[in-house]
Amino acid sequence: MKKLSFLLNYIDYVDINGIAPDVTAACLTFDSRKVQKFDNQSVTSIYVAQRGTQTDGHLYIPQAISAGAGVIVCEKMPEKLADNVGYILVKDASIALGQLASAYYDFPSQQLKLVGITGTNGKTTTVTLLHRLFSNLGYPTGLLSTIVNKIGDKEITSTHTTPDALELNSLLRQMVDAGCEFCFMEVSSHAICQHRIEGLHFTGGIFSNITHDHLDFHKTFARYIQAKKAFFDHLPATAFALTNIDDKNGMVMVQNTPAKVYRYALRTDAEFKTKIIDNSFEGLHLNINGQESYFRLSGKFNAYNLTAIYATAVLLGIPSDEVLVKMSELGSAEGRFHVIRNPQGGVAIVDYAHTPDALQNVLSTIRDITSPGEEVMTVVGCGGNRDALKRPEMAELACRYSDKVILTSDNPRFEEPDAILKDMEAGIPADTKNRVLIIENRHEAIKTACMMMRDHGVVLIAGKGHEKYQDIKGVKHHFDDVEEVEINWELKK
């Protein structure tokens, strides 16, 4: 509960009308259905009329007032103002929501060290392993990720890459109250554009890489880059900004940041430089800043992730020797280059790769590791109601790097699977068509791949990784790629 007079100090408002400054806010929400009514007239709910992608919260102001909201935050004043209701006019309700949420929960992001990572690929692996690393080092640590949110060891189901501003601050408050000293979070481009991280104080920011993705939302690649860059533009001067300068946009991200810039790389001179000594299905042998260590993760892309993890830990004050010892114990994040070995000889890899760059990284890694002549098969689909431009590119990459390809369904959502597969078919090179199967049913596609690669070679099952469902017509049906492989190879009893 917070006095309205206190909250008003932390939002940029244009005008106020009918406000009783001594009123206490006991409920803050942007969902009219969650407004609470209180018997005490000096206690009320604040309803923020946020403009969303699906609907406009201004349409629900009457319902919010009927439910008990005594304060309305809006971008446009209603034509008729209700009696005994205060109105706060703001330029952007989403920004105001972030500012209010931070103040309402007593600024939890300032009471621990919050580090965010943005980029197209590598976010989940990096924050997950940072959480494990700091937990193993003995620090109570929070996690905000695509897969799961954690308060110490307590797991909370994750529904978005980055939660809304209210949920974010609520989770951070719970972390602080539980004694967490650090929190590592994924910062999506959607969350940046929608001001979900407004009002948060970051100790550091990490840039992994950027490739074409989410153009269904951002429309152009330039706008996608600007969304990511905005995260670094708004870091405080006290923060660090860690960027991958092997990515051509690595320095673009930090060119206007007030934060202290640090660089990491495999190919370029940087404050944190890594060299790959050996790369196999068993793991990586790396030289990081002159120190050699073995790691349980495979692939060049994971060499970048590990370098970012090492750099972040060092920048947060952990001695480098201690960091490397604990990092060598880390396994992969769920659904990220998950290796399943068939005792009869085949190898399956389940990976979340759902962008062209991620798919290319995983397949390049597999090609680097496999022996000459060892066959590689890829099972891949593309999600519905998402960026359609990447579909033919995903198919083309699968064909270029694989000996055999099965195109199948991913999460079709509200699109017809056939239509998605036709988009993918357009990318199949003419000279590879005889090596491509199209099996719409994902269960049958994985079963076919497992049978064909039972005794030899590698099958990559890409696109869903950690997900335990298929999203079809608004219904999430249980589906687990790892489980499908284990059942078909009779590894799951």
BELNOR-V85859 format. One record per helix or strand of 2 or more residues. SS is the DSSP state (H for helix, E for strand). FROM is the first residue (numbers start at 1). LEN is the number of residues. If there is no record, write none. Layout:
ss=(SS | SS)
from=(FROM | FROM)
len=(LEN | LEN)
//
This chain:
ss=(E | H | E | E | H | E | H | E | E | H | H | E | H | E | E | E | H | E | H | E | H | H | E | H | E | E | E | E | H | H | E | E | H | E | H | E | H | H | E | H | E | E | E | H)
from=(2 | 4 | 13 | 24 | 32 | 43 | 57 | 69 | 86 | 93 | 108 | 113 | 123 | 141 | 148 | 154 | 165 | 182 | 189 | 204 | 215 | 221 | 240 | 250 | 260 | 272 | 283 | 291 | 300 | 320 | 338 | 347 | 356 | 376 | 390 | 404 | 417 | 430 | 436 | 442 | 458 | 469 | 475 | 481)
len=(2 | 7 | 5 | 6 | 3 | 6 | 11 | 6 | 5 | 12 | 3 | 6 | 14 | 4 | 4 | 4 | 13 | 5 | 5 | 4 | 4 | 13 | 5 | 5 | 6 | 9 | 6 | 5 | 16 | 8 | 4 | 5 | 14 | 5 | 12 | 4 | 9 | 6 | 3 | 11 | 5 | 4 | 4 | 8)
//
